[in-house]
Amino acid sequence: MIQFTLQVRVRQSEGALVRILGVTRRRRFDLLHLTVDTTEDGHFLDIQMTVQADRAENTLVRQIEKLEDVSQVEVVEPDDAASERRAARSSAR
């Protein structure tokens, strides 16, 4: 199984997160971790999701990029993802 983390920026609109999760499930990627924060201006959601599958990461990236409200998708290196989760947890306290 391949495991990787995606950082997605999506315009905050009704159903945007549901559509991303739906594509993830339909493409047979298992969601392991999900963090969602709003941007300071409140117009976008920053989503960090860790998934695993027997399929290549670019399969999911290409499908999420096609969604209407998505403005950015990138694969985050494992070390970067762990440090970003720690920073998010400490700032939430």
C-alpha positions, -999 to +999 in steps of 0.1 A: +000+000+000+011+035-008+005+062+017+008+099+011-005+133+022-022+159+000-026+196+007-057+210-010-070+246-011-106+248-020-131+277-022-154+275+007-188+266-008-216+242+000-206+206-005-169+213-015-155+191+012-181+164+005-171+163-032-134+159-024-141+131+000-165+115-025-138+115-052-113+100-028-137+072-019-148+065-055-112+062-066-106+036-039-083+056-016-086+050+021-087+082+042-063+079+072-062+115+085-080+147+077-074+183+089-095+212+076-089+249+085-103+281+070-080+307+056-077+341+074-101+357+049-126+329+053-130+324+015-110+291+013-105+258+032-070+244+036-074+206+037-046+182+046-055+146+040-034+114+044-046+085+023-034+051+013-041+028-017-026+004-041-029+031-068-005+059-077-009+093-060-013+112-093-046+093-100-062+111-070-044+144-076-057+146-112-093+138-101-093+164-073-078+191-096-108+186-119-133+197-092-148+231-097-139+248-064-104+234-060-077+260-066-045+240-056-035+204-049+000+192-040+016+161-025+033+170+008+065+152+017+061+130+049+084+151+070+065+183+060+031+168+068+041+156+103+056+190+112+025+208+099+002+186+119+023+193+151+021+231+144-016+229+139-021+211+171+000+235+191-017+266+177-051+251+185-043+249+222 
